Amino acid sequence: MTPVVRTLLSSLLLTGLTMPSLARQAGFEDVIRNLRNPDPKARLSAVRMLRESQHTAAAIPVAAVVNDPIDEIQLEAIAAELSFFLVQDMPLRKRVGLVVEVRSKGQAVQAFEQGPLAAWPRPVPPEVVDALLKAVDDENPRVRIEAIYALGAMARPPLTDGASERLIKALDHYDPAIRAAAARVAGRLDVKRAGDTLINAINDSSPAVRFAAMRALGDIRDERAVQALMEQLKFYGKGDGGWSALDALARIAHPSSAPLFKARISDKDPVMRRAAAEGLARIGDASEAPAIQTAATSESSEMVRAAMTFAMVKFGQNYMARLIDFFGSDRTALQVQEYLLEIGPSVLPELTPKLKEPVAGVRAGVVEIIGALGQSDSIPVLEPLTRDRDRSVAETAVVAIERIKMRQSQ
C-alpha cells in the first residue's frame, strides 16, 4: 500500500466511515465480535478483514488477540496493529533478482529500523501497549520479537511508568534476542529510568545485548554511564564492541570524552571516524575543524563524509546544504534524517530552497523532515510537491501534510 493510498484511507477513517470492502464482507461490529469467536479460523479471518479495512478504531479490539492461544493469529494481530500505525506496510518477503524470493526480517523489525518517521504521530492506546508487552513473554520466539519491535516502531515517548517498568523487566528476559531488543526499544523510546539496568547489561553474557545496551545508554544520554563506556572502549578497542562504546559516548557527548573523539577522528575504521566526528559535533569542540572540513570533502566513506558535514554544521559553518544533499543516497538518507531531527525546527528555513533540487531523493528527504518538524505554515510550502513529477516525492508530500495536520489535531 502506498503512502498516498494510506493517507486517503486515513482521511476516510477520521470521518468515521467504514471501508466499502469491509462493508461488503460483513458489518464492522460483526467482525469485531468474531475476534471472540471460539473458532480460530473465524478469529483469524476477522483480524485479516480489520487489517485490510485499515479501520483504526479496530486497534483496541485487535489488541485482545495479540495474546491469542494460536500463534498465527497472534502474528496476524501484531501485523494488523502495525498497519494501523505505520505510514507504509513492511513486506513479508523481498525479491532477489527476478525469480528467487528469500524471507526478509520480520515486519516489526523492518519498521523499527526505518526510524521514528515510519509511524504516524498517532498515540498508541494503552491497551495495545499492554498487549504487546505481555506478548514479549510468549512461548513463540517469533511472536516475542515481533511484539517488542512493534512497540518500538509504533509508540512514542514517554511511556507510562508501568509500561517502562515492564520494558525494563524485558532487559532480564531469558532470551538474549529479547534482551537486545528491549535495550534498543528502551533507547528509541527514551526510557531514562532504564539507565541502571542498561549499565548492568554492558556485562551481559551475549555480545548482542552488550552492544545494544551501550547504544541505548547513548540514546537516553545517561552521563552516569560515561566511565563504564570508556572502559568498554579501552577493552574492545575496535570492532562492534569498540564502535558501540564510542557511538554511545558520542551520543551522550560529555566534555570529558573529547580527547577520545580527537584520538579516533582519523581511525582506520570508518564507523569509528563517524562516531568521533559526531561526538565532537555534539560537544561543540571545533579544535579539529580543519581536519574535519577537509574530510567532509575528501573522505572515502560516504557515511563519514556525512558525519563530518554534520560536524561542520554544528560548528556553525555554512554546510547545511551539503548535509541535505546526502539524502540523495540510500546509504546515508536515514543517517541525515537523524541529524536533522536532532537539530530540530531551526533547520526549516534552510530546507525550503532544497525542495527544488533535481535529485528526487533529496526532495523526498527534505519533504519528510518538513512534515516531521513543520507547523501549519509549512503546508503551503509542501502542497506544490504533491504534484511533483516523481511519484515517490508526491506521495511523501501527501504524507508530510497529513503528518502535520495529525500532530496539530492532537
C-alpha positions as CSV (number, residue, x, y, z in Angstrom):
1,M,0.0,0.0,0.0
2,T,1.5,3.3,-1.0
3,P,1.6,6.3,1.4
4,V,-0.9,8.2,-0.9
5,V,-3.5,5.4,-0.6
6,R,-2.9,5.1,3.1
7,T,-3.4,8.8,3.5
8,L,-6.7,8.7,1.7
9,L,-7.7,5.8,3.9
10,S,-6.8,7.9,7.0
11,S,-8.9,10.7,5.8
12,L,-11.9,8.4,5.5
13,L,-11.3,6.9,8.9
14,L,-11.0,10.3,10.5
15,T,-14.6,11.0,9.3
16,G,-15.8,7.8,11.0
17,L,-16.6,6.0,7.7
18,T,-16.1,2.2,7.3
19,M,-14.4,1.0,4.2
20,P,-16.6,-0.4,1.4
21,S,-14.6,-3.6,1.2
22,L,-15.3,-4.3,4.8
23,A,-19.0,-3.4,4.5
24,R,-19.3,-5.9,1.6
25,Q,-17.9,-8.7,3.7
26,A,-19.6,-8.0,7.0
27,G,-20.6,-5.2,9.3
28,F,-17.8,-3.7,11.3
29,E,-19.3,-4.8,14.6
30,D,-19.9,-8.3,13.4
31,V,-16.2,-8.6,12.5
32,I,-15.2,-7.2,15.9
33,R,-17.4,-9.9,17.6
34,N,-15.7,-12.6,15.6
35,L,-12.4,-11.7,17.4
36,R,-14.1,-13.5,20.3
37,N,-15.3,-16.5,18.2
38,P,-14.2,-19.9,19.6
39,D,-13.4,-21.0,16.1
40,P,-9.7,-20.0,15.4
41,K,-10.4,-19.7,11.6
42,A,-13.1,-17.1,12.4
43,R,-10.8,-15.1,14.6
44,L,-8.0,-15.2,12.0
45,S,-10.4,-14.1,9.3
46,A,-11.7,-11.2,11.5
47,V,-8.1,-9.9,12.1
48,R,-7.3,-10.1,8.4
49,M,-10.5,-8.2,7.5
50,L,-9.7,-5.5,10.0
51,R,-6.2,-5.2,8.8
52,E,-7.4,-4.8,5.2
53,S,-10.0,-2.3,6.2
54,Q,-7.5,0.0,7.8
55,H,-10.1,0.9,10.3
56,T,-8.0,2.4,13.1
57,A,-10.9,2.1,15.6
58,A,-10.1,-1.6,15.5
59,A,-6.7,-1.1,17.2
60,I,-8.1,-1.7,20.7
61,P,-10.3,-4.8,19.8
62,V,-7.4,-6.4,17.9
63,A,-5.2,-5.9,20.9
64,A,-7.2,-8.6,22.6
65,V,-6.0,-11.3,20.2
66,V,-2.3,-10.2,20.3
67,N,-2.1,-12.9,23.0
68,D,-4.4,-15.4,21.4
69,P,-3.5,-19.1,22.0
70,I,-2.9,-19.6,18.3
71,D,0.5,-18.3,17.1
72,E,-0.8,-17.5,13.6
73,I,-3.5,-15.3,15.0
74,Q,-1.0,-13.5,17.3
75,L,1.3,-12.7,14.4
76,E,-1.5,-11.5,12.3
77,A,-2.8,-9.3,15.1
78,I,0.6,-7.7,15.6
79,A,0.8,-7.1,11.8
80,A,-2.6,-5.6,11.9
81,E,-1.6,-3.2,14.8
82,L,1.4,-2.2,12.8
83,S,-0.7,-1.5,9.8
84,F,-2.9,0.9,11.8
85,F,0.1,3.0,12.9
86,L,2.7,2.7,10.1
87,V,2.8,5.1,7.2
88,Q,3.5,2.1,4.9
89,D,3.3,-1.7,5.5
90,M,6.6,-3.6,5.6
91,P,6.8,-6.5,3.1
92,L,6.9,-10.0,4.4
93,R,9.3,-11.1,1.7
94,K,11.8,-9.5,-0.6
95,R,12.6,-10.5,-4.1
96,V,16.2,-11.2,-5.1
97,G,16.9,-10.8,-8.8
98,L,13.9,-11.7,-11.0
99,V,12.9,-15.0,-9.5
100,V,14.3,-16.1,-6.2
101,E,12.5,-14.9,-3.0
102,V,14.0,-15.1,0.4
103,R,12.4,-14.4,3.7
104,S,13.2,-10.9,5.0
105,K,13.3,-9.7,8.5
106,G,10.1,-9.6,10.4
107,Q,7.8,-6.7,9.6
108,A,8.1,-5.1,13.0
109,V,11.9,-5.3,12.9
110,Q,11.9,-3.7,9.5
111,A,9.6,-1.0,10.7
112,F,11.8,-0.3,13.7
113,E,14.9,0.0,11.6
114,Q,13.2,2.6,9.3
115,G,13.4,5.1,12.2
116,P,10.8,7.1,14.0
117,L,9.1,8.5,10.9
118,A,8.0,5.1,9.8
119,A,4.9,5.6,12.0
120,W,2.2,8.2,12.1
121,P,2.3,10.7,15.1
122,R,-0.7,8.9,16.5
123,P,-0.9,7.9,20.2
124,V,-0.9,4.2,20.7
125,P,-3.7,3.2,23.0
126,P,-2.5,1.7,26.4
127,E,-4.5,-1.5,25.6
128,V,-2.2,-2.0,22.6
129,V,0.9,-1.2,24.5
130,D,-0.1,-3.6,27.3
131,A,-0.9,-6.4,24.9
132,L,2.4,-6.1,23.1
133,L,4.4,-6.0,26.4
134,K,2.5,-9.1,27.5
135,A,3.4,-10.9,24.2
136,V,7.1,-10.3,25.0
137,D,6.8,-13.3,27.3
138,D,5.1,-15.5,24.7
139,E,6.5,-19.0,24.2
140,N,6.9,-18.4,20.5
141,P,10.2,-16.6,19.8
142,R,8.9,-15.0,16.6
143,V,5.8,-13.6,18.5
144,R,8.1,-12.2,21.1
145,I,10.4,-10.5,18.7
146,E,7.6,-9.1,16.6
147,A,5.8,-7.8,19.7
148,I,8.7,-5.9,21.2
149,Y,9.8,-4.3,17.9
150,A,6.2,-3.4,17.1
151,L,6.1,-1.5,20.3
152,G,9.4,0.3,19.4
153,A,8.2,1.1,15.9
154,M,4.7,2.4,16.8
155,A,5.0,4.0,20.3
156,R,6.3,7.5,21.1
157,P,7.9,8.7,24.3
158,P,7.2,9.0,27.0
159,L,5.9,5.6,28.0
160,T,3.8,5.3,31.2
161,D,5.7,4.3,34.4
162,G,4.0,0.9,34.3
163,A,4.9,0.3,30.6
164,S,8.5,1.5,31.3
165,E,8.9,-1.0,34.1
166,R,7.7,-3.9,32.0
167,L,10.1,-2.9,29.2
168,I,12.9,-2.7,31.8
169,K,11.9,-6.2,33.0
170,A,12.4,-7.5,29.5
171,L,16.1,-6.5,29.8
172,D,16.4,-9.5,32.1
173,H,14.5,-11.9,29.7
174,Y,15.9,-15.4,29.3
175,D,16.0,-14.9,25.5
176,P,19.1,-12.8,24.6
177,A,17.3,-11.7,21.4
178,I,14.6,-10.1,23.6
179,R,17.2,-8.5,26.0
180,A,18.9,-6.9,23.0
181,A,15.6,-5.8,21.5
182,A,14.4,-4.4,24.8
183,A,17.6,-2.3,25.0
184,R,17.1,-1.0,21.5
185,V,13.5,-0.1,22.2
186,A,14.2,1.5,25.5
187,G,16.7,3.7,23.8
188,R,14.3,4.6,21.0
189,L,11.5,5.4,23.5
190,D,13.9,7.4,25.8
191,V,13.2,5.3,28.8
192,K,15.7,7.0,31.1
193,R,14.7,5.0,34.1
194,A,16.3,2.0,32.4
195,G,19.8,3.5,32.9
196,D,20.9,1.4,35.8
197,T,19.7,-1.9,34.2
198,L,21.3,-0.9,30.9
199,I,24.6,-0.2,32.7
200,N,24.5,-3.7,34.2
201,A,23.7,-5.1,30.7
202,I,27.0,-3.9,29.4
203,N,28.4,-7.0,31.1
204,D,25.7,-9.4,29.7
205,S,26.8,-12.8,28.5
206,S,25.5,-12.1,25.0
207,P,27.6,-9.7,22.8
208,A,24.4,-8.5,21.0
209,V,22.9,-7.5,24.3
210,R,26.1,-5.7,25.5
211,F,26.3,-3.7,22.3
212,A,22.6,-2.9,22.3
213,A,22.8,-1.7,25.9
214,M,25.7,0.6,25.1
215,R,23.8,2.1,22.2
216,A,20.7,2.6,24.4
217,L,22.7,4.4,27.0
218,G,23.8,6.8,24.3
219,D,20.2,7.2,23.1
220,I,19.0,8.1,26.6
221,R,22.1,10.2,27.2
222,D,22.9,8.8,30.6
223,E,26.0,10.6,31.8
224,R,26.4,8.1,34.6
225,A,27.5,5.6,32.0
226,V,30.4,7.6,30.7
227,Q,33.1,5.9,32.8
228,A,31.8,2.4,32.1
229,L,31.6,3.1,28.3
230,M,35.2,4.4,28.4
231,E,36.3,1.2,30.0
232,Q,34.4,-0.8,27.3
233,L,36.1,1.2,24.6
234,K,39.5,0.5,26.1
235,F,38.7,-3.2,26.5
236,Y,37.4,-3.7,22.9
237,G,39.4,-1.1,21.1
238,K,37.8,-1.8,17.8
239,G,35.1,-3.9,16.1
240,D,31.4,-3.9,17.1
241,G,32.3,-3.5,20.8
242,G,34.6,-0.6,20.3
243,W,32.2,1.2,17.9
244,S,29.2,0.6,20.2
245,A,31.0,2.2,23.1
246,L,32.3,5.1,21.1
247,D,28.9,5.7,19.5
248,A,27.2,5.8,22.9
249,L,29.8,8.3,24.1
250,A,29.2,10.4,21.1
251,R,25.5,10.5,21.8
252,I,26.0,11.4,25.4
253,A,28.5,14.0,24.3
254,H,30.1,14.6,27.7
255,P,33.0,17.1,27.5
256,S,35.3,14.6,29.2
257,S,35.0,12.4,26.1
258,A,36.6,15.0,23.8
259,P,40.1,13.5,23.9
260,L,38.8,10.1,22.9
261,F,37.0,11.6,19.9
262,K,40.1,13.5,18.8
263,A,42.2,10.4,19.0
264,R,39.7,8.5,16.8
265,I,38.9,11.1,14.2
266,S,41.4,9.6,11.9
267,D,40.9,5.9,12.9
268,K,41.3,3.2,10.3
269,D,37.7,2.1,10.9
270,P,35.2,4.3,9.2
271,V,32.5,3.7,11.8
272,M,34.9,4.9,14.4
273,R,35.7,8.0,12.4
274,R,32.0,8.7,12.1
275,A,31.3,8.3,15.8
276,A,34.3,10.5,16.6
277,A,33.0,13.3,14.3
278,E,29.5,13.1,15.8
279,G,30.9,13.3,19.3
280,L,33.0,16.4,18.7
281,A,30.0,17.9,16.8
282,R,27.6,17.5,19.8
283,I,30.2,18.7,22.3
284,G,30.9,21.7,20.1
285,D,34.7,21.1,20.2
286,A,35.9,22.7,17.0
287,S,39.6,22.1,17.7
288,E,39.7,19.5,14.9
289,A,37.6,21.6,12.5
290,P,40.4,22.0,9.8
291,A,40.8,18.2,9.6
292,I,37.0,17.7,9.7
293,Q,36.5,20.3,7.0
294,T,38.9,18.5,4.7
295,A,37.4,15.1,5.4
296,A,33.9,16.4,4.6
297,T,35.1,16.6,1.0
298,S,37.9,14.1,0.7
299,E,36.8,11.2,3.0
300,S,36.4,7.9,1.1
301,S,33.4,6.7,3.1
302,E,30.1,8.4,2.3
303,M,28.7,7.9,5.8
304,V,31.8,9.5,7.3
305,R,31.6,12.5,4.9
306,A,28.0,12.9,6.1
307,A,29.2,12.9,9.7
308,M,32.0,15.3,9.0
309,T,29.5,17.6,7.3
310,F,27.1,17.4,10.3
311,A,30.0,18.4,12.5
312,M,30.7,21.5,10.4
313,V,27.0,22.4,10.7
314,K,27.2,22.0,14.4
315,F,30.3,24.2,14.5
316,G,28.2,27.0,12.9
317,Q,29.6,26.7,9.4
318,N,27.5,27.0,6.2
319,Y,27.4,23.3,5.4
320,M,23.6,22.7,5.8
321,A,23.0,22.5,2.0
322,R,25.8,19.9,1.6
323,L,24.4,17.9,4.5
324,I,20.9,17.8,2.9
325,D,22.5,16.6,-0.4
326,F,23.3,13.3,1.4
327,F,19.5,12.5,1.1
328,G,20.4,11.6,-2.5
329,S,22.0,8.3,-1.4
330,D,20.1,5.4,0.1
331,R,23.2,4.7,2.2
332,T,23.1,8.0,4.1
333,A,19.4,9.0,3.9
334,L,18.4,7.7,7.4
335,Q,21.7,9.0,8.9
336,V,21.0,12.5,7.7
337,Q,17.4,12.2,8.7
338,E,18.5,11.5,12.2
339,Y,20.9,14.5,12.2
340,L,18.2,16.9,11.0
341,L,15.6,15.6,13.5
342,E,18.3,16.1,16.2
343,I,18.9,19.7,15.2
344,G,15.2,20.4,15.2
345,P,12.9,23.1,13.7
346,S,15.7,25.6,13.3
347,V,16.6,23.7,10.1
348,L,13.3,24.5,8.4
349,P,14.4,27.9,6.7
350,E,17.3,26.1,5.1
351,L,15.2,23.2,3.9
352,T,12.8,25.1,1.7
353,P,15.2,26.0,-1.1
354,K,16.2,22.4,-1.4
355,L,12.7,21.5,-2.5
356,K,13.7,22.5,-6.0
357,E,16.7,20.1,-6.1
358,P,16.9,18.0,-9.3
359,V,17.6,14.8,-7.3
360,A,14.3,13.2,-6.3
361,G,15.8,11.5,-3.2
362,V,16.9,14.9,-1.9
363,R,13.4,16.4,-2.4
364,A,11.7,13.5,-0.8
365,G,14.1,13.6,2.2
366,V,13.5,17.3,2.7
367,V,9.7,16.9,2.4
368,E,9.8,14.2,5.1
369,I,11.7,16.4,7.5
370,I,9.4,19.3,6.9
371,G,6.5,17.1,7.7
372,A,8.2,15.9,10.9
373,L,9.2,19.4,12.1
374,G,6.9,21.8,10.4
375,Q,3.7,23.5,11.5
376,S,0.6,24.8,9.6
377,D,2.7,27.4,7.8
378,S,4.7,24.6,6.2
379,I,1.7,23.1,4.5
380,P,1.5,25.7,1.6
381,V,5.2,25.0,1.0
382,L,4.6,21.3,0.7
383,E,1.4,21.4,-1.4
384,P,3.1,22.0,-4.8
385,L,5.2,18.9,-4.1
386,T,2.1,16.7,-4.0
387,R,2.1,17.2,-7.8
388,D,5.9,16.5,-8.1
389,R,7.0,14.8,-11.4
390,D,8.4,12.0,-9.2
391,R,5.7,9.8,-7.7
392,S,7.7,9.0,-4.6
393,V,8.2,12.7,-3.9
394,A,4.5,13.4,-4.4
395,E,3.4,10.6,-2.1
396,T,5.9,11.7,0.5
397,A,4.5,15.3,0.3
398,V,0.9,14.0,0.9
399,V,2.1,12.0,3.9
400,A,4.1,15.0,5.3
401,I,1.0,17.3,5.1
402,E,-1.1,14.6,6.8
403,R,1.5,14.2,9.5
404,I,1.5,18.0,10.3
405,K,-2.4,18.0,10.4
406,M,-2.4,14.9,12.6
407,R,0.1,16.4,15.0
408,Q,-1.9,19.7,15.3
409,S,-5.2,17.9,15.8
410,Q,-3.8,16.3,18.9
